[in-house]
Amino acid sequence: VQLQASGGGSVQAGDSLRLSCTASSRTYAMGWHRQAPGKERELVASISWNADGKSYAGSVKGRFTISRVNETSVHLQMSSLKPDDTAVYYCSAGESLWTHEYWGQGTLVTVSS
């Protein structure tokens, strides 16, 4: 499975940004991980192929929304961005909401105060 991500960039705190990802074939779930400098990679959000299942990291609940465009494409709408959201974001996919085996290239999101 190949993943193609788009979006990212530099914004101010409080702004919004959308990330998009398209997979070459369907998996059970798709989502986004992120890794900030000096920190471990964490799962930000994940959604099942039919959108029945969703999972969010506690730090982004209420601010980020993951949604399905279709069975192989997802959006991650990020609102009320904070400097702590600064990280490289990786599109990911796999056979569970929480464990992903496939990875796309990272896209940098920088939030300045």
Biopython code that builds the backbone (N, CA, C, O; Angstrom):
import numpy as np
from Bio.PDB.StructureBuilder import StructureBuilder

atoms = [
    (1, "VAL", "N", (0.849, -1.179, 0.000)),
    (1, "VAL", "CA", (0.000, 0.000, 0.000)),
    (1, "VAL", "C", (0.892, 1.239, 0.000)),
    (1, "VAL", "O", (1.776, 1.394, 0.842)),
    (2, "GLN", "N", (0.636, 2.108, -0.960)),
    (2, "GLN", "CA", (1.377, 3.368, -1.012)),
    (2, "GLN", "C", (0.459, 4.512, -0.622)),
    (2, "GLN", "O", (-0.718, 4.538, -0.982)),
    (3, "LEU", "N", (1.012, 5.444, 0.109)),
    (3, "LEU", "CA", (0.238, 6.561, 0.630)),
    (3, "LEU", "C", (0.823, 7.873, 0.128)),
    (3, "LEU", "O", (2.033, 8.092, 0.176)),
    (4, "GLN", "N", (-0.055, 8.734, -0.351)),
    (4, "GLN", "CA", (0.360, 10.038, -0.848)),
    (4, "GLN", "C", (-0.322, 11.116, -0.021)),
    (4, "GLN", "O", (-1.547, 11.229, -0.002)),
    (5, "ALA", "N", (0.492, 11.899, 0.655)),
    (5, "ALA", "CA", (-0.043, 12.930, 1.533)),
    (5, "ALA", "C", (0.152, 14.312, 0.923)),
    (5, "ALA", "O", (1.065, 14.541, 0.129)),
    (6, "SER", "N", (-0.723, 15.215, 1.311)),
    (6, "SER", "CA", (-0.594, 16.607, 0.887)),
    (6, "SER", "C", (-1.114, 17.511, 1.995)),
    (6, "SER", "O", (-1.824, 17.072, 2.900)),
    (7, "GLY", "N", (-0.748, 18.770, 1.903)),
    (7, "GLY", "CA", (-1.126, 19.731, 2.926)),
    (7, "GLY", "C", (0.071, 20.064, 3.787)),
    (7, "GLY", "O", (1.210, 19.805, 3.398)),
    (8, "GLY", "N", (-0.171, 20.626, 4.934)),
    (8, "GLY", "CA", (0.926, 21.040, 5.798)),
    (8, "GLY", "C", (1.359, 22.449, 5.475)),
    (8, "GLY", "O", (0.851, 23.079, 4.547)),
    (9, "GLY", "N", (2.304, 22.933, 6.254)),
    (9, "GLY", "CA", (2.806, 24.273, 6.051)),
    (9, "GLY", "C", (2.990, 24.995, 7.362)),
    (9, "GLY", "O", (2.979, 24.387, 8.433)),
    (10, "SER", "N", (3.159, 26.301, 7.266)),
    (10, "SER", "CA", (3.389, 27.135, 8.449)),
    (10, "SER", "C", (2.199, 28.044, 8.687)),
    (10, "SER", "O", (1.748, 28.739, 7.777)),
    (11, "VAL", "N", (1.689, 28.039, 9.916)),
    (11, "VAL", "CA", (0.535, 28.861, 10.271)),
    (11, "VAL", "C", (0.770, 29.504, 11.633)),
    (11, "VAL", "O", (1.738, 29.201, 12.331)),
    (12, "GLN", "N", (-0.140, 30.394, 11.985)),
    (12, "GLN", "CA", (-0.116, 31.029, 13.293)),
    (12, "GLN", "C", (-1.009, 30.243, 14.265)),
    (12, "GLN", "O", (-1.928, 29.532, 13.859)),
    (13, "ALA", "N", (-0.713, 30.391, 15.526)),
    (13, "ALA", "CA", (-1.553, 29.754, 16.544)),
    (13, "ALA", "C", (-3.002, 30.216, 16.376)),
    (13, "ALA", "O", (-3.276, 31.396, 16.159)),
    (14, "GLY", "N", (-3.911, 29.261, 16.482)),
    (14, "GLY", "CA", (-5.322, 29.562, 16.306)),
    (14, "GLY", "C", (-5.837, 29.331, 14.894)),
    (14, "GLY", "O", (-7.046, 29.278, 14.669)),
    (15, "ASP", "N", (-4.930, 29.194, 13.956)),
    (15, "ASP", "CA", (-5.320, 28.967, 12.560)),
    (15, "ASP", "C", (-5.743, 27.522, 12.338)),
    (15, "ASP", "O", (-5.639, 26.670, 13.221)),
    (16, "SER", "N", (-6.221, 27.284, 11.128)),
    (16, "SER", "CA", (-6.629, 25.937, 10.731)),
    (16, "SER", "C", (-5.800, 25.480, 9.535)),
    (16, "SER", "O", (-5.231, 26.281, 8.795)),
    (17, "LEU", "N", (-5.757, 24.168, 9.380)),
    (17, "LEU", "CA", (-4.995, 23.568, 8.278)),
    (17, "LEU", "C", (-5.609, 22.217, 7.980)),
    (17, "LEU", "O", (-6.131, 21.563, 8.883)),
    (18, "ARG", "N", (-5.555, 21.789, 6.734)),
    (18, "ARG", "CA", (-6.082, 20.476, 6.381)),
    (18, "ARG", "C", (-5.009, 19.639, 5.708)),
    (18, "ARG", "O", (-4.306, 20.094, 4.806)),
    (19, "LEU", "N", (-4.905, 18.417, 6.168)),
    (19, "LEU", "CA", (-4.034, 17.429, 5.549)),
    (19, "LEU", "C", (-4.900, 16.419, 4.799)),
    (19, "LEU", "O", (-6.004, 16.088, 5.230)),
    (20, "SER", "N", (-4.385, 15.940, 3.682)),
    (20, "SER", "CA", (-5.097, 14.943, 2.892)),
    (20, "SER", "C", (-4.176, 13.773, 2.582)),
    (20, "SER", "O", (-2.960, 13.935, 2.474)),
    (21, "CYS", "N", (-4.757, 12.617, 2.445)),
    (21, "CYS", "CA", (-3.970, 11.428, 2.145)),
    (21, "CYS", "C", (-4.788, 10.482, 1.284)),
    (21, "CYS", "O", (-5.979, 10.279, 1.522)),
    (22, "THR", "N", (-4.139, 9.907, 0.284)),
    (22, "THR", "CA", (-4.768, 8.928, -0.595)),
    (22, "THR", "C", (-3.922, 7.671, -0.614)),
    (22, "THR", "O", (-2.701, 7.731, -0.759)),
    (23, "ALA", "N", (-4.584, 6.526, -0.467)),
    (23, "ALA", "CA", (-3.914, 5.236, -0.488)),
    (23, "ALA", "C", (-4.104, 4.560, -1.843)),
    (23, "ALA", "O", (-5.080, 4.814, -2.549)),
    (24, "SER", "N", (-3.160, 3.699, -2.188)),
    (24, "SER", "CA", (-3.249, 2.993, -3.468)),
    (24, "SER", "C", (-4.254, 1.856, -3.426)),
    (24, "SER", "O", (-4.732, 1.408, -4.468)),
    (25, "SER", "N", (-4.583, 1.378, -2.206)),
    (25, "SER", "CA", (-5.608, 0.357, -2.054)),
    (25, "SER", "C", (-6.224, 0.464, -0.669)),
    (25, "SER", "O", (-5.681, 1.115, 0.224)),
    (26, "ARG", "N", (-7.362, -0.185, -0.511)),
    (26, "ARG", "CA", (-8.098, -0.033, 0.742)),
    (26, "ARG", "C", (-7.465, -0.860, 1.855)),
    (26, "ARG", "O", (-7.023, -1.988, 1.634)),
    (27, "THR", "N", (-7.428, -0.287, 3.046)),
    (27, "THR", "CA", (-7.063, -1.007, 4.267)),
    (27, "THR", "C", (-8.191, -0.800, 5.268)),
    (27, "THR", "O", (-9.109, -0.020, 5.014)),
    (28, "TYR", "N", (-8.134, -1.480, 6.387)),
    (28, "TYR", "CA", (-9.194, -1.313, 7.378)),
    (28, "TYR", "C", (-9.243, 0.139, 7.878)),
    (28, "TYR", "O", (-10.319, 0.722, 8.011)),
    (29, "ALA", "N", (-8.080, 0.705, 8.149)),
    (29, "ALA", "CA", (-8.059, 2.048, 8.718)),
    (29, "ALA", "C", (-6.971, 2.900, 8.066)),
    (29, "ALA", "O", (-5.972, 2.395, 7.553)),
    (30, "MET", "N", (-7.202, 4.193, 8.107)),
    (30, "MET", "CA", (-6.194, 5.175, 7.715)),
    (30, "MET", "C", (-6.134, 6.229, 8.796)),
    (30, "MET", "O", (-7.082, 6.416, 9.558)),
    (31, "GLY", "N", (-5.011, 6.913, 8.855)),
    (31, "GLY", "CA", (-4.915, 7.944, 9.864)),
    (31, "GLY", "C", (-3.647, 8.743, 9.739)),
    (31, "GLY", "O", (-2.965, 8.728, 8.714)),
    (32, "TRP", "N", (-3.346, 9.450, 10.825)),
    (32, "TRP", "CA", (-2.175, 10.304, 10.863)),
    (32, "TRP", "C", (-1.435, 10.108, 12.192)),
    (32, "TRP", "O", (-2.027, 10.069, 13.271)),
    (33, "HIS", "N", (-0.149, 9.992, 12.058)),
    (33, "HIS", "CA", (0.744, 10.048, 13.207)),
    (33, "HIS", "C", (1.530, 11.342, 13.112)),
    (33, "HIS", "O", (1.574, 11.965, 12.052)),
    (34, "ARG", "N", (2.141, 11.745, 14.195)),
    (34, "ARG", "CA", (3.032, 12.898, 14.147)),
    (34, "ARG", "C", (4.234, 12.663, 15.056)),
    (34, "ARG", "O", (4.174, 11.904, 16.024)),
    (35, "GLN", "N", (5.318, 13.335, 14.710)),
    (35, "GLN", "CA", (6.516, 13.246, 15.533)),
    (35, "GLN", "C", (7.136, 14.625, 15.648)),
    (35, "GLN", "O", (7.555, 15.223, 14.657)),
    (36, "ALA", "N", (7.186, 15.114, 16.871)),
    (36, "ALA", "CA", (7.801, 16.403, 17.152)),
    (36, "ALA", "C", (9.272, 16.176, 17.510)),
    (36, "ALA", "O", (9.650, 15.081, 17.926)),
    (37, "PRO", "N", (10.084, 17.195, 17.352)),
    (37, "PRO", "CA", (11.519, 17.044, 17.680)),
    (37, "PRO", "C", (11.721, 16.566, 19.113)),
    (37, "PRO", "O", (11.177, 17.146, 20.053)),
    (38, "GLY", "N", (12.498, 15.518, 19.269)),
    (38, "GLY", "CA", (12.801, 15.005, 20.590)),
    (38, "GLY", "C", (11.713, 14.184, 21.230)),
    (38, "GLY", "O", (11.835, 13.777, 22.385)),
    (39, "LYS", "N", (10.633, 13.932, 20.483)),
    (39, "LYS", "CA", (9.509, 13.173, 21.038)),
    (39, "LYS", "C", (9.250, 11.929, 20.206)),
    (39, "LYS", "O", (9.675, 11.825, 19.056)),
    (40, "GLU", "N", (8.540, 10.989, 20.817)),
    (40, "GLU", "CA", (8.189, 9.773, 20.102)),
    (40, "GLU", "C", (7.036, 10.041, 19.137)),
    (40, "GLU", "O", (6.262, 10.983, 19.305)),
    (41, "ARG", "N", (6.950, 9.195, 18.136)),
    (41, "ARG", "CA", (5.835, 9.303, 17.208)),
    (41, "ARG", "C", (4.551, 8.905, 17.917)),
    (41, "ARG", "O", (4.533, 7.931, 18.670)),
    (42, "GLU", "N", (3.485, 9.647, 17.686)),
    (42, "GLU", "CA", (2.203, 9.346, 18.313)),
    (42, "GLU", "C", (1.088, 9.311, 17.279)),
    (42, "GLU", "O", (1.130, 10.007, 16.264)),
    (43, "LEU", "N", (0.098, 8.490, 17.562)),
    (43, "LEU", "CA", (-1.080, 8.426, 16.718)),
    (43, "LEU", "C", (-1.963, 9.635, 17.019)),
    (43, "LEU", "O", (-2.363, 9.850, 18.163)),
    (44, "VAL", "N", (-2.258, 10.406, 16.009)),
    (44, "VAL", "CA", (-3.082, 11.609, 16.176)),
    (44, "VAL", "C", (-4.554, 11.286, 15.972)),
    (44, "VAL", "O", (-5.395, 11.641, 16.798)),
    (45, "ALA", "N", (-4.860, 10.615, 14.877)),
    (45, "ALA", "CA", (-6.244, 10.297, 14.558)),
    (45, "ALA", "C", (-6.277, 9.143, 13.585)),
    (45, "ALA", "O", (-5.363, 8.953, 12.783)),
    (46, "SER", "N", (-7.344, 8.378, 13.669)),
    (46, "SER", "CA", (-7.499, 7.212, 12.804)),
    (46, "SER", "C", (-8.969, 7.008, 12.517)),
    (46, "SER", "O", (-9.823, 7.334, 13.341)),
    (47, "ILE", "N", (-9.265, 6.464, 11.339)),
    (47, "ILE", "CA", (-10.656, 6.246, 10.958)),
    (47, "ILE", "C", (-10.748, 4.943, 10.188)),
    (47, "ILE", "O", (-9.865, 4.626, 9.391)),
    (48, "SER", "N", (-11.809, 4.189, 10.420)),
    (48, "SER", "CA", (-12.002, 2.933, 9.720)),
    (48, "SER", "C", (-12.445, 3.180, 8.276)),
    (48, "SER", "O", (-12.805, 4.301, 7.915)),
    (49, "TRP", "N", (-12.418, 2.145, 7.468)),
    (49, "TRP", "CA", (-12.682, 2.311, 6.035)),
    (49, "TRP", "C", (-14.095, 2.822, 5.767)),
    (49, "TRP", "O", (-14.325, 3.523, 4.781)),
    (50, "ASN", "N", (-15.051, 2.470, 6.648)),
    (50, "ASN", "CA", (-16.433, 2.911, 6.447)),
    (50, "ASN", "C", (-16.808, 4.063, 7.380)),
    (50, "ASN", "O", (-17.975, 4.446, 7.469)),
    (51, "ALA", "N", (-15.810, 4.608, 8.070)),
    (51, "ALA", "CA", (-15.992, 5.752, 8.974)),
    (51, "ALA", "C", (-16.785, 5.408, 10.227)),
    (51, "ALA", "O", (-17.149, 6.307, 10.985)),
    (52, "ASP", "N", (-17.060, 4.126, 10.461)),
    (52, "ASP", "CA", (-17.785, 3.755, 11.676)),
    (52, "ASP", "C", (-16.911, 3.876, 12.919)),
    (52, "ASP", "O", (-17.411, 4.126, 14.015)),
    (53, "GLY", "N", (-15.616, 3.699, 12.744)),
    (53, "GLY", "CA", (-14.704, 3.770, 13.884)),
    (53, "GLY", "C", (-13.751, 4.938, 13.738)),
    (53, "GLY", "O", (-13.194, 5.169, 12.665)),
    (54, "LYS", "N", (-13.564, 5.688, 14.846)),
    (54, "LYS", "CA", (-12.614, 6.791, 14.853)),
    (54, "LYS", "C", (-11.864, 6.782, 16.188)),
    (54, "LYS", "O", (-12.390, 6.358, 17.217)),
    (55, "SER", "N", (-10.651, 7.253, 16.137)),
    (55, "SER", "CA", (-9.861, 7.354, 17.358)),
    (55, "SER", "C", (-9.028, 8.617, 17.285)),
    (55, "SER", "O", (-8.474, 8.950, 16.238)),
    (56, "TYR", "N", (-8.943, 9.326, 18.418)),
    (56, "TYR", "CA", (-8.172, 10.567, 18.477)),
    (56, "TYR", "C", (-7.238, 10.550, 19.692)),
    (56, "TYR", "O", (-7.567, 9.976, 20.730)),
    (57, "ALA", "N", (-6.099, 11.172, 19.550)),
    (57, "ALA", "CA", (-5.257, 11.413, 20.713)),
    (57, "ALA", "C", (-5.951, 12.437, 21.600)),
    (57, "ALA", "O", (-6.633, 13.336, 21.109)),
    (58, "GLY", "N", (-5.773, 12.294, 22.901)),
    (58, "GLY", "CA", (-6.433, 13.211, 23.818)),
    (58, "GLY", "C", (-6.062, 14.657, 23.580)),
    (58, "GLY", "O", (-6.876, 15.554, 23.801)),
    (59, "SER", "N", (-4.853, 14.891, 23.136)),
    (59, "SER", "CA", (-4.374, 16.258, 22.952)),
    (59, "SER", "C", (-5.024, 16.981, 21.776)),
    (59, "SER", "O", (-4.913, 18.202, 21.665)),
    (60, "VAL", "N", (-5.700, 16.243, 20.897)),
    (60, "VAL", "CA", (-6.300, 16.890, 19.722)),
    (60, "VAL", "C", (-7.819, 16.771, 19.694)),
    (60, "VAL", "O", (-8.462, 17.349, 18.818)),
    (61, "LYS", "N", (-8.394, 16.048, 20.615)),
    (61, "LYS", "CA", (-9.852, 15.884, 20.641)),
    (61, "LYS", "C", (-10.531, 17.235, 20.731)),
    (61, "LYS", "O", (-10.149, 18.091, 21.529)),
    (62, "GLY", "N", (-11.547, 17.411, 19.898)),
    (62, "GLY", "CA", (-12.274, 18.672, 19.879)),
    (62, "GLY", "C", (-11.654, 19.714, 18.969)),
    (62, "GLY", "O", (-12.285, 20.728, 18.670)),
    (63, "ARG", "N", (-10.431, 19.483, 18.528)),
    (63, "ARG", "CA", (-9.766, 20.444, 17.635)),
    (63, "ARG", "C", (-9.501, 19.843, 16.251)),
    (63, "ARG", "O", (-9.557, 20.553, 15.248)),
    (64, "PHE", "N", (-9.219, 18.567, 16.195)),
    (64, "PHE", "CA", (-8.931, 17.889, 14.929)),
    (64, "PHE", "C", (-10.102, 16.986, 14.570)),
    (64, "PHE", "O", (-10.740, 16.397, 15.442)),
    (65, "THR", "N", (-10.373, 16.889, 13.284)),
    (65, "THR", "CA", (-11.433, 16.007, 12.798)),
    (65, "THR", "C", (-10.909, 15.223, 11.611)),
    (65, "THR", "O", (-10.435, 15.792, 10.628)),
    (66, "ILE", "N", (-11.003, 13.906, 11.720)),
    (66, "ILE", "CA", (-10.619, 13.054, 10.593)),
    (66, "ILE", "C", (-11.892, 12.617, 9.883)),
    (66, "ILE", "O", (-12.897, 12.314, 10.526)),
    (67, "SER", "N", (-11.848, 12.587, 8.562)),
    (67, "SER", "CA", (-13.037, 12.227, 7.795)),
    (67, "SER", "C", (-12.632, 11.465, 6.550)),
    (67, "SER", "O", (-11.493, 11.537, 6.088)),
    (68, "ARG", "N", (-13.594, 10.735, 6.024)),
    (68, "ARG", "CA", (-13.392, 9.953, 4.802)),
    (68, "ARG", "C", (-13.874, 10.733, 3.587)),
    (68, "ARG", "O", (-14.973, 11.288, 3.586)),
    (69, "VAL", "N", (-13.040, 10.766, 2.558)),
    (69, "VAL", "CA", (-13.476, 11.237, 1.251)),
    (69, "VAL", "C", (-14.096, 10.049, 0.515)),
    (69, "VAL", "O", (-15.164, 10.160, -0.088)),
    (70, "ASN", "N", (-13.415, 8.931, 0.577)),
    (70, "ASN", "CA", (-13.905, 7.663, 0.050)),
    (70, "ASN", "C", (-13.109, 6.560, 0.748)),
    (70, "ASN", "O", (-12.438, 6.829, 1.744)),
    (71, "GLU", "N", (-13.171, 5.338, 0.251)),
    (71, "GLU", "CA", (-12.535, 4.226, 0.961)),
    (71, "GLU", "C", (-11.013, 4.311, 0.979)),
    (71, "GLU", "O", (-10.367, 3.627, 1.773)),
    (72, "THR", "N", (-10.438, 5.133, 0.124)),
    (72, "THR", "CA", (-8.976, 5.207, 0.073)),
    (72, "THR", "C", (-8.426, 6.617, 0.307)),
    (72, "THR", "O", (-7.229, 6.843, 0.131)),
    (73, "SER", "N", (-9.258, 7.541, 0.691)),
    (73, "SER", "CA", (-8.785, 8.915, 0.917)),
    (73, "SER", "C", (-9.375, 9.472, 2.196)),
    (73, "SER", "O", (-10.541, 9.242, 2.516)),
    (74, "VAL", "N", (-8.544, 10.211, 2.922)),
    (74, "VAL", "CA", (-9.003, 10.832, 4.166)),
    (74, "VAL", "C", (-8.505, 12.278, 4.239)),
    (74, "VAL", "O", (-7.508, 12.655, 3.622)),
    (75, "HIS", "N", (-9.236, 13.060, 5.015)),
    (75, "HIS", "CA", (-8.803, 14.403, 5.366)),
    (75, "HIS", "C", (-8.580, 14.466, 6.864)),
    (75, "HIS", "O", (-9.251, 13.773, 7.628)),
    (76, "LEU", "N", (-7.639, 15.297, 7.283)),
    (76, "LEU", "CA", (-7.502, 15.636, 8.689)),
    (76, "LEU", "C", (-7.625, 17.147, 8.788)),
    (76, "LEU", "O", (-6.718, 17.881, 8.399)),
    (77, "GLN", "N", (-8.754, 17.603, 9.311)),
    (77, "GLN", "CA", (-8.982, 19.025, 9.502)),
    (77, "GLN", "C", (-8.463, 19.413, 10.880)),
    (77, "GLN", "O", (-8.930, 18.892, 11.893)),
    (78, "MET", "N", (-7.508, 20.319, 10.917)),
    (78, "MET", "CA", (-6.899, 20.737, 12.178)),
    (78, "MET", "C", (-7.281, 22.185, 12.454)),
    (78, "MET", "O", (-6.988, 23.075, 11.655)),
    (79, "SER", "N", (-7.925, 22.413, 13.572)),
    (79, "SER", "CA", (-8.379, 23.756, 13.939)),
    (79, "SER", "C", (-7.772, 24.152, 15.280)),
    (79, "SER", "O", (-7.259, 23.314, 16.022)),
    (80, "SER", "N", (-7.841, 25.422, 15.565)),
    (80, "SER", "CA", (-7.296, 25.954, 16.819)),
    (80, "SER", "C", (-5.896, 25.419, 17.078)),
    (80, "SER", "O", (-5.586, 24.936, 18.167)),
    (81, "LEU", "N", (-5.072, 25.516, 16.065)),
    (81, "LEU", "CA", (-3.725, 24.953, 16.167)),
    (81, "LEU", "C", (-2.895, 25.662, 17.225)),
    (81, "LEU", "O", (-3.015, 26.868, 17.437)),
    (82, "LYS", "N", (-2.050, 24.878, 17.880)),
    (82, "LYS", "CA", (-1.183, 25.382, 18.936)),
    (82, "LYS", "C", (0.274, 25.128, 18.560)),
    (82, "LYS", "O", (0.558, 24.250, 17.745)),
    (83, "PRO", "N", (1.189, 25.880, 19.140)),
    (83, "PRO", "CA", (2.606, 25.603, 18.876)),
    (83, "PRO", "C", (2.989, 24.154, 19.182)),
    (83, "PRO", "O", (3.862, 23.591, 18.521)),
    (84, "ASP", "N", (2.344, 23.552, 20.175)),
    (84, "ASP", "CA", (2.632, 22.155, 20.516)),
    (84, "ASP", "C", (2.220, 21.185, 19.421)),
    (84, "ASP", "O", (2.608, 20.017, 19.455)),
    (85, "ASP", "N", (1.441, 21.644, 18.452)),
    (85, "ASP", "CA", (1.056, 20.783, 17.327)),
    (85, "ASP", "C", (2.153, 20.741, 16.262)),
    (85, "ASP", "O", (2.045, 19.982, 15.299)),
    (86, "THR", "N", (3.181, 21.526, 16.419)),
    (86, "THR", "CA", (4.280, 21.521, 15.469)),
    (86, "THR", "C", (4.950, 20.157, 15.443)),
    (86, "THR", "O", (5.395, 19.655, 16.475)),
    (87, "ALA", "N", (5.018, 19.563, 14.262)),
    (87, "ALA", "CA", (5.570, 18.220, 14.109)),
    (87, "ALA", "C", (5.594, 17.854, 12.635)),
    (87, "ALA", "O", (5.035, 18.553, 11.790)),
    (88, "VAL", "N", (6.252, 16.746, 12.352)),
    (88, "VAL", "CA", (6.120, 16.125, 11.039)),
    (88, "VAL", "C", (4.950, 15.164, 11.130)),
    (88, "VAL", "O", (4.922, 14.293, 12.000)),
    (89, "TYR", "N", (4.000, 15.317, 10.249)),
    (89, "TYR", "CA", (2.799, 14.480, 10.234)),
    (89, "TYR", "C", (2.940, 13.427, 9.141)),
    (89, "TYR", "O", (3.317, 13.726, 8.008)),
    (90, "TYR", "N", (2.627, 12.184, 9.512)),
    (90, "TYR", "CA", (2.748, 11.051, 8.596)),
    (90, "TYR", "C", (1.379, 10.427, 8.369)),
    (90, "TYR", "O", (0.690, 10.062, 9.321)),
    (91, "CYS", "N", (0.992, 10.309, 7.121)),
    (91, "CYS", "CA", (-0.184, 9.519, 6.807)),
    (91, "CYS", "C", (0.144, 8.053, 7.027)),
    (91, "CYS", "O", (1.254, 7.611, 6.732)),
    (92, "SER", "N", (-0.806, 7.306, 7.538)),
    (92, "SER", "CA", (-0.559, 5.900, 7.824)),
    (92, "SER", "C", (-1.812, 5.091, 7.549)),
    (92, "SER", "O", (-2.908, 5.642, 7.448)),
    (93, "ALA", "N", (-1.644, 3.784, 7.429)),
    (93, "ALA", "CA", (-2.771, 2.893, 7.176)),
    (93, "ALA", "C", (-2.454, 1.510, 7.707)),
    (93, "ALA", "O", (-1.288, 1.133, 7.829)),
    (94, "GLY", "N", (-3.491, 0.759, 8.019)),
    (94, "GLY", "CA", (-3.270, -0.580, 8.524)),
    (94, "GLY", "C", (-4.556, -1.323, 8.775)),
    (94, "GLY", "O", (-5.628, -0.885, 8.357)),
    (95, "GLU", "N", (-4.454, -2.443, 9.454)),
    (95, "GLU", "CA", (-5.594, -3.329, 9.657)),
    (95, "GLU", "C", (-6.243, -3.163, 11.019)),
    (95, "GLU", "O", (-7.065, -3.989, 11.418)),
    (96, "SER", "N", (-5.891, -2.122, 11.727)),
    (96, "SER", "CA", (-6.620, -1.792, 12.949)),
    (96, "SER", "C", (-6.602, -0.278, 13.102)),
    (96, "SER", "O", (-5.822, 0.414, 12.447)),
    (97, "LEU", "N", (-7.464, 0.226, 13.970)),
    (97, "LEU", "CA", (-7.492, 1.671, 14.205)),
    (97, "LEU", "C", (-6.204, 2.168, 14.848)),
    (97, "LEU", "O", (-5.823, 3.324, 14.661)),
    (98, "TRP", "N", (-5.524, 1.293, 15.612)),
    (98, "TRP", "CA", (-4.432, 1.770, 16.442)),
    (98, "TRP", "C", (-3.052, 1.316, 15.988)),
    (98, "TRP", "O", (-2.051, 1.891, 16.415)),
    (99, "THR", "N", (-2.970, 0.304, 15.138)),
    (99, "THR", "CA", (-1.674, -0.180, 14.666)),
    (99, "THR", "C", (-1.644, -0.110, 13.153)),
    (99, "THR", "O", (-2.432, -0.770, 12.475)),
    (100, "HIS", "N", (-0.734, 0.690, 12.626)),
    (100, "HIS", "CA", (-0.655, 0.890, 11.185)),
    (100, "HIS", "C", (0.666, 0.368, 10.659)),
    (100, "HIS", "O", (1.718, 0.574, 11.264)),
    (101, "GLU", "N", (0.598, -0.312, 9.519)),
    (101, "GLU", "CA", (1.779, -0.934, 8.945)),
    (101, "GLU", "C", (2.354, -0.166, 7.767)),
    (101, "GLU", "O", (3.505, -0.371, 7.381)),
    (102, "TYR", "N", (1.550, 0.716, 7.200)),
    (102, "TYR", "CA", (1.965, 1.423, 5.996)),
    (102, "TYR", "C", (2.115, 2.915, 6.295)),
    (102, "TYR", "O", (1.348, 3.501, 7.058)),
    (103, "TRP", "N", (3.125, 3.502, 5.669)),
    (103, "TRP", "CA", (3.461, 4.885, 5.980)),
    (103, "TRP", "C", (3.700, 5.686, 4.711)),
    (103, "TRP", "O", (4.295, 5.197, 3.750)),
    (104, "GLY", "N", (3.227, 6.929, 4.726)),
    (104, "GLY", "CA", (3.531, 7.846, 3.649)),
    (104, "GLY", "C", (4.698, 8.738, 4.038)),
    (104, "GLY", "O", (5.278, 8.607, 5.116)),
    (105, "GLN", "N", (5.023, 9.637, 3.141)),
    (105, "GLN", "CA", (6.095, 10.580, 3.465)),
    (105, "GLN", "C", (5.575, 11.591, 4.469)),
    (105, "GLN", "O", (4.371, 11.844, 4.524)),
    (106, "GLY", "N", (6.435, 12.156, 5.239)),
    (106, "GLY", "CA", (6.015, 13.122, 6.243)),
    (106, "GLY", "C", (5.792, 14.488, 5.641)),
    (106, "GLY", "O", (6.397, 14.856, 4.635)),
    (107, "THR", "N", (4.905, 15.232, 6.283)),
    (107, "THR", "CA", (4.684, 16.613, 5.885)),
    (107, "THR", "C", (4.783, 17.487, 7.136)),
    (107, "THR", "O", (4.182, 17.183, 8.166)),
    (108, "LEU", "N", (5.546, 18.572, 7.032)),
    (108, "LEU", "CA", (5.823, 19.388, 8.197)),
    (108, "LEU", "C", (4.701, 20.388, 8.451)),
    (108, "LEU", "O", (4.259, 21.094, 7.545)),
    (109, "VAL", "N", (4.255, 20.434, 9.686)),
    (109, "VAL", "CA", (3.305, 21.442, 10.148)),
    (109, "VAL", "C", (4.010, 22.260, 11.223)),
    (109, "VAL", "O", (4.473, 21.723, 12.229)),
    (110, "THR", "N", (4.082, 23.552, 10.994)),
    (110, "THR", "CA", (4.731, 24.453, 11.947)),
    (110, "THR", "C", (3.712, 25.476, 12.412)),
    (110, "THR", "O", (3.107, 26.174, 11.599)),
    (111, "VAL", "N", (3.524, 25.565, 13.715)),
    (111, "VAL", "CA", (2.586, 26.523, 14.293)),
    (111, "VAL", "C", (3.371, 27.493, 15.160)),
    (111, "VAL", "O", (4.008, 27.094, 16.135)),
    (112, "SER", "N", (3.321, 28.743, 14.806)),
    (112, "SER", "CA", (4.055, 29.751, 15.559)),
    (112, "SER", "C", (3.101, 30.551, 16.447)),
    (112, "SER", "O", (1.926, 30.732, 16.127)),
    (113, "SER", "N", (3.629, 31.011, 17.542)),
    (113, "SER", "CA", (2.797, 31.739, 18.513)),
    (113, "SER", "C", (2.759, 33.227, 18.205)),
    (113, "SER", "O", (2.107, 33.988, 18.920)),
]
sb = StructureBuilder()
sb.init_structure("model")
sb.init_model(0)
sb.init_chain("A")
sb.init_seg("    ")
for serial, (resi, resn, name, xyz) in enumerate(atoms, 1):
    if name == "N":
        sb.init_residue(resn, " ", resi, " ")
    sb.init_atom(name, np.array(xyz, "f"), 0.0, 1.0, " ", f" {name:<3s}", serial, name[0])
structure = sb.get_structure()
